[in-house]
Each structure stands twice: as structure tokens, then as C-alpha cells.
Amino acid sequence: MSNRQTLTRVFLTCATLTLLGCSGTITERNNTNNHNTASTAAANATLTETYWRLVELDGIKIKMADNQARESHLIFHQKDQRITGFSGCNHFFGHYSSVEQSRNTGSLVFNAVATTQMACPDLHQNEQQFLSLFQGKLHFDISAQGLTLHDKNHKRLAQFHAVYF
């Protein structure tokens, strides 16, 4: 067997093993992701450490504008009771305190919430209306994968849906 034939066989063997290894990894990764998604969806989401995507604001369904960089969302960080998110045009950040009446209901108070100062014309949602949620005290309810924020009179102000990456 010539030196060239030996090199060709070695190359083909290595290429085959690499492809087989990759396909096994992808299958394992897909199985793991399906398992995590199924087990996560079965339980209620938690207030903290969940990416909450805004789906309704003051009774109006939220749709992203074509020129919108990302969807409006918020995340409650448990460790330092910090809130971060995106309001349609600007990022926001601040602090909150919560009093949970049960695992899925309670009240929230926001303070020192600030935003970046980008100018974004032609948004389909009122960014200031979204940001006004973070003034004063709100009540929350979590049901399955949904978060509802309402005022003291139980008027629904906003709805969010949990998103898992």
C-alpha cells in the first residue's frame, strides 16, 4: 500500500469518527433539552430567575415592531433583589422587594428603577406605560407559566409568559 493510500485511509477514518461523535452529541443534547423543557413546563414558574416576556399590557396584546431589537421582558434576580429587563426600546434596572403570601402570589415594591436613554421611533407599544409598572406597589399571581401583575384593586395591568433558553 502506498503512502498516499495510507494517508487517505487515516483521513477518512478520522473524518468518519468525528462525524459519528458529533451526531451522538447532538442527539444527546436534543434529548437533554427535551427532558428539561418537559419537566420545566410541568411545574409552575418561579418569580425569580425566570425570563418573563411581556404578552399583554393594560388589556392590549403585545407584538414586536419590525424595528424592535428584542422583546419586552423582565427578570427578578433573587440574590440581590434586583430587577433587569428591556422595555421595547431601552434597558431598565433597579431593585424590588417582595412579600410572598404563597409560592405563587404576593406583592412587589420597586425602587430606584432607571433606564437607558435610547430614542426608538415607531414602537407598537407604549414604553412609558410599561415602565410605569415599576412605581409603587403591585400584586402578582403566577399560574403555570404565566405571571400577572395587578394593582391593589385587582385590575390586571400586565401579563407575562415564562421563556426558557
C-alpha positions in Angstrom: 0.0 0.0 0.0 1.4 3.4 -1.0 1.9 6.3 1.4 -0.8 8.2 -0.3 -3.4 5.4 0.2 -2.4 5.1 3.9 -2.9 8.8 4.5 -6.3 8.7 2.6 -7.5 5.8 4.8 -6.4 7.6 8.0 -8.1 10.8 6.9 -11.4 9.0 6.1 -11.3 7.1 9.4 -10.8 10.3 11.4 -13.5 12.1 9.4 -15.9 9.2 10.0 -15.2 9.1 13.7 -15.6 12.8 14.0 -18.9 12.8 12.3 -20.2 9.9 14.4 -19.1 11.6 17.6 -20.8 14.9 16.6 -24.1 13.1 15.7 -24.1 11.4 19.1 -23.5 14.7 20.9 -26.3 16.4 19.0 -28.7 13.5 19.8 -27.8 13.6 23.5 -28.1 17.4 23.6 -31.6 17.2 22.0 -32.7 14.5 24.4 -31.5 16.6 27.3 -33.2 19.7 26.1 -36.5 17.9 25.5 -36.3 16.5 29.0 -35.6 19.9 30.6 -38.4 21.5 28.7 -40.9 18.8 29.6 -40.0 18.8 33.3 -39.9 22.6 33.5 -43.3 23.1 31.7 -44.9 20.6 34.1 -44.3 22.8 37.2 -45.2 26.4 37.9 -42.6 29.0 37.0 -41.0 30.9 39.8 -41.0 34.7 40.2 -37.2 34.9 40.5 -34.6 33.8 37.9 -37.2 33.5 35.2 -37.2 35.4 31.9 -40.7 36.9 31.8 -41.8 38.0 28.3 -44.4 40.7 28.2 -47.5 39.5 26.4 -50.2 41.9 27.4 -50.2 45.5 28.8 -53.3 47.1 30.1 -55.5 44.7 28.1 -53.6 45.1 24.8 -51.7 42.1 23.3 -48.1 43.0 22.7 -46.5 42.4 19.3 -42.9 43.3 18.4 -42.4 46.0 15.9 -40.3 45.2 12.8 -37.6 47.7 14.0 -37.6 46.5 17.6 -34.3 44.9 18.7 -35.8 42.4 21.1 -38.9 41.6 23.0 -40.0 43.4 26.2 -39.2 41.3 29.2 -38.1 41.4 32.8 -36.1 39.2 35.2 -36.3 39.3 39.0 -32.9 38.4 40.5 -33.2 36.8 43.9 -29.7 37.2 45.2 -29.6 41.0 45.4 -33.3 41.7 44.8 -32.5 43.3 41.5 -34.8 43.7 38.5 -33.5 43.9 34.9 -35.2 43.9 31.6 -36.0 45.5 28.3 -39.0 47.8 27.8 -39.2 47.8 24.0 -36.5 50.4 23.3 -34.5 50.8 26.5 -32.9 48.5 29.1 -34.1 49.0 32.7 -32.7 48.0 36.0 -33.4 48.6 39.7 -34.4 47.0 42.9 -37.5 45.4 44.3 -38.7 43.8 47.5 -41.4 41.1 47.6 -43.7 39.7 50.2 -45.0 36.3 49.2 -48.3 35.2 50.5 -47.8 31.8 49.0 -45.4 30.4 46.5 -47.4 31.8 43.6 -48.9 35.1 45.0 -47.6 38.2 46.7 -46.8 41.8 46.5 -43.9 43.7 45.0 -42.5 47.2 45.7 -40.0 48.7 43.2 -37.4 51.3 43.9 -34.5 53.1 42.1 -35.6 51.8 38.7 -33.7 53.6 35.9 -33.4 53.1 32.1 -31.0 53.7 29.3 -31.9 56.7 27.1 -32.2 55.4 23.6 -34.6 57.0 21.1 -36.7 54.5 19.2 -39.5 55.9 17.0 -42.4 53.8 15.7 -42.8 51.3 18.5 -46.1 49.5 18.7 -46.2 49.6 22.5 -46.1 52.5 24.9 -42.8 52.1 26.6 -43.6 54.6 29.3 -46.8 52.7 30.2 -44.7 49.6 30.6 -42.1 51.4 32.8 -44.8 52.9 34.9 -45.5 49.4 36.3 -42.4 49.8 38.4 -43.7 52.7 40.5 -45.2 51.9 43.9 -46.7 48.6 45.0 -48.1 45.8 42.8 -49.5 42.4 43.4 -48.6 39.3 41.5 -50.0 35.9 40.7 -48.2 33.0 39.0 -50.2 30.3 37.2 -48.3 27.6 35.4 -46.0 29.6 33.0 -47.8 33.0 33.4 -47.1 36.0 35.6 -49.9 38.5 36.1 -49.3 41.9 37.7 -52.3 43.8 39.1 -53.0 46.8 41.3 -54.5 46.9 44.8 -58.0 46.7 43.3 -57.1 43.6 41.4 -57.1 45.3 38.0 -54.9 43.4 35.7 -52.1 45.7 34.5 -49.8 43.3 32.6 -49.3 39.6 31.8 -46.0 37.8 31.1 -45.1 34.4 29.9 -42.1 32.4 31.1 -39.4 31.7 28.5 -36.7 29.1 28.9 -33.5 29.1 26.9 
